[in-house]
Structures are given as structure tokens and as C-alpha cells.
């Protein structure tokens, strides 16, 4: 089916649907969901114009599918997979977009002192097996994996736009790709959104455009069907670095999927970090995954330098710490109820 036909079909199916936003007031919506980058994604446009709403949804998803196909670690024919196969000991040509993403990732590695590192790939199968078998991996396996991790082994020739690995490392841009998808969606909506309110979700990431009382519920990581509270904001972007769905249970204990690359083990005393940005203009944001591995104090310190931000840190016991810059358009509302 051609792209235009898919958009037309989407509009025919969903234009007659309604979404109840507050009280009894109802408004038409155009909405579509799909599974991308291993997470559920959904785009909803609150507009009576089904044609323009459907076109916007289609344009954003088309861009996201392109990014996933070209840069995802798990896509066998992605540019990332090609580089991982060829770059050990051989210079490989990069396009402009891949170069920007790689440079940004290496900047984050430097910013975090190596706590965030796109060469973490050797640890992933070890902990995937641990989650499956529910047995802790051996220190020998962890140490062996750490030997092949390090951004210092990624050599970039900016002038020639080429990359080479001095050791057989593997790069995985997953820690920044969802934020990049949000940034691209933000650009598309600002250009073609026609002012209609739009809600964009990819896993724990949410972009809200248009003046509404937007809400982002924050789940209790240890109790199903319970929220610790919610972020309420006018518009902007929320990024979440973990959450209940990303925990793994090993030998009866819950562990975060965020890894400490100094030890090779999951980050201690951490459940989630939720960050709010009022906009994504000019790349003035840091992905929550980058901030989370730095620890609460350093993360909040960095966010204090970005205008209008807010954040909620949830520790390993489920206790929240809240940060908010002056004049932030987001506020934290704690859930006072029991369940």
C-alpha cells in the first residue's frame, strides 16, 4: 500500500473517533500506534481536519522508521551495523547525520567521564541472559566484556568524515536515538503542525505541542497500577530513562537496566529519572539516559543550567526527589492517595 493510501485509510478509520479531554467536552482526534525501537509509539493529533492530521502523523512515523532503519543497533542492514562490521582497523565513510550523532555520543561520554558510553554492547547479552536465567553473571564474564568497552577506541576523522575502531568495539546509539526522534518530530510539528495540539509518545518519551493541560503520570516502580504522581505542563518534552517495565529480576532482586560501565553491573539505588524540557530548539537538551548515569546531584546541576527544565529522580526505594528551574512550565503533583 502506498504511503498516501495508508494516510487516507488512517483518516477514514480514525477521523470519526473522539477523545474526552475534560468534563463532557469532546474533540476529534487522529491517532496511530506502532512498535518502533523495541517500544510502543503513538502519535495523536487533536484536530477536526483529518487530512492534515493524518498527514502529520504519517510524516513523523515515516521519519522515525527511517531513523530506526538507518541507525538502530539491532537492524542488520543499518548504517550502525555496517560500521560495526567494518570499522575495526579500517576507515569507514560516514554521512553527515551519522557523523553528528556519533560526535554527540562521544561528547556525552566525555561529559559523563565515561559513565555514558555507546560501546557498552558487550555487556548487553550478558545481562539479557541473566534476566532470562535469573542468575547473576560471573565476574569473569563481566571483566571480559569491560575489556572491549571504551569510546577512546572510536577514532573519528572529521575532515574526511570517516570512523575507525582501534579495538573490536561495537557502537550502539540507542541511548540517544529516542531523544533524536523526539527532536525530529519537534521540527516536523513546528513546520507542518498548523497549530493543532499534538501528543507524541515513544516508550517513556513524550512530546506535547499546543496549549493544553498536558500530564505525564509517573508510575510507582514497585507497585502495579499505582502512580507516584504526575508532571503537569503546558507544552514541551518529557524523557524517562527507566521505569518498572525496564527492571529485570535476578536471583529474586530487581535491577535497573541502566548499567554502571565502571563496574559492569546495574546502577545502584536508582529506579527512574524523568526530565522535562520546555522545547528542543537548537539541541538544548540532554537525553535522560545520559543524565541518569551521572547520579542525581550531577544531573540536577546540569539541568539547572538549562532554562525552564524540571526533573523527578526516583531512587532504589521508590523515594522521589524533585528539581525545578525558575519559571519552569512544569510542576510536580505528588499522589497523596494510597492505591
Secondary structure, DSSP 8 states (H G I E B T S, - for coil): --HHHHHHHHHHHHTT-EEEEETTEEEEEEEEEEEETTEEEEEEEE-S-HHHHHHHHHHHHHHHHHHHHHH-TT-TTSHHHHHHHH-BTS-EE--HHHHHHHHHHHHHHHHTTTSS-TTTHHHHHHHHHHHHHT----HHHHHHHHTT--GGGEEEETTTTEEEESS-----THHHHHHHHHHHHHHHHHHH-TT-EEEEEETTEEEEESSS-EEEEEE-TTSTT-EEEEEEESSEEEEE---GGG-EEETTEEE-S-EETTTTEE-TT--EEEEEES--GGG----HHHHHTT-HHHHHHHHTTSTT-EEEEE-TTS-EEEEE-TT-SEEEEE--S--
